[in-house]
Amino acid sequence: MKHTLSVLFQNRFNAIPRMAGLFSGRGYSIDSISFGQGEEPGLTRATITTQGDKQIIEQIAKQLHKLVDVIKVIDLTYEPYVERELALIKVSSSPSTRAEIMQVTDIFRAKIIDISAKTLTIEVTGKEDKVNAAIGMLEQFGIREIARTGSVALKREYQGVIQSSS
């Protein structure tokens, strides 16, 4: 089963290689990993997607907690959370296919961010399945290049019902 882990840590020398080494050294797979500045200077948030049953994920979380720079590990899989991925997709394009590519782009609420005589570069954001679907629909035109970020995720805070003020 796919799990999404959110890891907050102090970004000191070798913190990232130690985290990645924990996975490779114990034979755990990483489907995607994204890093970015955390909510305070010096803190970094990593979003890691991995595979495993509940016991394996608990073991990974325990091992991550043992790393001296790690502050917090949350398995978001069983929590309400928001998740996004970004993909840049360069597609072959000619005057005869451009309108159809633009239609596909609109359907996925994507953006054309670069254009040349022979290509269009499209930015798609959303959950992994949306990004995969967009790529699947664009394949028929000839994909030249793809760059993907991997998932970024945060726990959803609001979980109640919105009260009407009427």
N, C-alpha and C positions, 0 to 999 in steps of 0.2 A: 504494500500500500504506500502511496505517496504521502510524505509528511513535509510540512513547511515549518522550519525552525527560524526563530528570530533570536539573534545573539547580539547582546550589547557588550562591548569590551573596550578597554583602554588600548588605543592604538600605539603601542610601544614597539621598539625594535623587535622584529621576528614574531610578532603576535599572529599575523596572518599565516606565515608558513607553519607555525606550530599548530594552528587550527586545521589547516589543510593536511598536515602530517598526521594528525590524530585520525582522520578518516582513512588515509591511504595506509597507514601503519597497521590498522586493525581490519582492513579489507572492506570498509564501508564505502558505498558509492555516493558520489555527489552528482545529482542531476543538473543542478545549477547553483551558482553561488554569486551573490552580488554584495558589494561593499559600498558604504557611503558614510559621510559624516553623520554622527549622531546628534542628539538634541543639545549637547554641550560640547565646547571645544575639547579636543583630546579623546572624545568618545567616538567609536565607530559602530554602526549597526550592520550586521551581516544577515542576509536572508539566504538560507540554505534549503534547497529541496533535495530530499533523499528518499530512498525506498527502505522499507523494513516493517516488521510487525511491531506491536506495541513494546515488547520486551527489548528489541534491538534499539528502538528510538529512545527508550528510557536509559539504556546503557550509553548511547551517544551523548545524551544530555548530561549524565553523570560525569562522563569523561571531559566534556567541554567545561563543566563547572570546576573541574580540578585545575584547569589552566589558570595560571595566576592572574592574567589580565582580564578574564571573563567576569562580567558583573552580573548578567542575567541571561538565562536561556528559557525561551518559551516555545513549546510545541503548539503552533497555532492551528493545527489540523482539527482539533476538537473544539475550538473557540470560534466565535464569529470574527471574521477578519476580512480585510480588503487586500487584494493582490492584483498587481499589474506587471506586465512585461512589455518591453519596447522592442520592436524589430524595424530595421531599415532594410528594404527590399529593392534592389535594382533590377528592373524588368526591361527586357528588349521591347522596343516600341517603334512602330512605323505610323505614318499618317493614317493608314487604314485600321490599325488596332488601338490607336490612342483613345478614342471615344469609349470603346468597350472597357479598356483598362480603367478609365476614369469612372465608369459606372460601378465596376467592382470596388474601386477605392471608396466611392460614396456609400455603398451598401455596408461596408465595414467601418464607416465613420473614420476612415484613415485620411491621410493628407499626402498630397504630392509635394515633396519638398525640394526636388531638383528635376530638371528636364534638360535633355540634350536632343540632338537630331535622331539618335538611335535608342535612347533609354529614358525611362522615368524612374525616379527613386521615390519610394512610398514609405511613409512612417505609419506603423500600426501599433496601437497600444491597447491592452486589455488582458484578459485572462489567457492562459496558455492555449486553451482550445480555440479562442477567437483568432489568435495570431496564427495558429496552425491552419485554421480554415481559410484565412486570407491567403496564406502562402499556397495552399492547395488550389485555390481559385486562380492565382496568378501564374502558376506553373505552366499553364497552357500557352502563355505568351513568351516563355523562355526567361527563367531567372538567371541573371548574371552573377549577382552577389547577394548574400544575406549577412547581416550582423544583428545579433540578439543579445539583450541584456541579461536574460534570466529573470526570475521573479524577484520582485520586492514586495514586502507585505508588512502590514501593521494590524494589531488587534483592533477590532471595532469596539469603541467605548460605549456608544449608546445602544442599549438593547431593550429599551422600554417601548411604550406606545406614546405617540404624540397626542396630547390632549387638545381638543378643539376649544378655542376661546369663545365660542358663541353661546 
